[in-house]
């Protein structure tokens, strides 16, 4: 299966999933990356600590607004990366047709939930971002084709 479209999902779509979206978009520019939340307030804004990380890391999230996940959104994506097991379970229960495409972002690292930093300190946001990057590096390595070498042609 070719992975061309990735959807990053968290609860409110203002902290973890937009940071994951921005990082993946920067690192995998040939893919289409989006994000949504299982309990998002449409139009919600990212907290200041998340905005500061996005600016520092040059993640294109200045116009990001929270958005609630929908069935058409799930159907349009080849891979869905969630931050928590409860989100994976909720999506699988409500959208069983997507079950085989839903994975924890930390699938290749710890397999544990990535903590929601909402309303926590900037230090917690930094820790969460570092954990996200570690997990997403593993996805990037698996989604990037190996370099092809041209031997004597």
C-alpha positions, 0 to 999 in steps of 0.5 A, a space after each residue: 500500500 502506498 502512503 500518500 496522505 497522512 492524518 494526525 489526530 489528537 483530542 482538540 487538534 490544537 497541541 499534539 496533532 498540529 505539531 505532528 502535522 507541521 513536522 511531517 509536512 516539513 520532513 515529507 514534503 511530497 506527502 499530503 499531511 493534515 490533522 484533526 481532533 476527536 473532540 475538537 472545537 472547530 476554529 480553536 487556536 493553538 496555545 502559546 507554548 505550541 505556537 512558540 515551538 512551531 515558530 522555532 521549528 519553522 513549522 508552517 502552522 500560523 493559520 492552523 485552526 482546530 478541526 473535528 474529524 469526519 468520516 470523509 476526512 478519514 476516508 481520504 487518508 492512507 494512514 492515521 496517526 493518533 496520540 493515545 490508545 483511547 483515540 485509536 479505540 474510539 476511531 475504530 469503534 466509530 469508523 470501523 472501515 478505517 481500523 487497519 489504517 489507524 496507528 499510535 504515533 509511538 507505534 515504532 518507539 514506546 507504543 505508549 500514549 503521548 501526553 496531552 500538554 493542554 493547559 500544562 507548562 511550556 516545559 511539558 510542551 517541549 517534552 511532548 514535542 521531543 517525544 513526538 519527533 522521536 516517534 515521527 522520525 521512525 515513521 519518516 524512516 519507514 515512509 521514505 524510500 531508500 536511496 536508489 544507487 546508480 551502479 555504472 550506468 
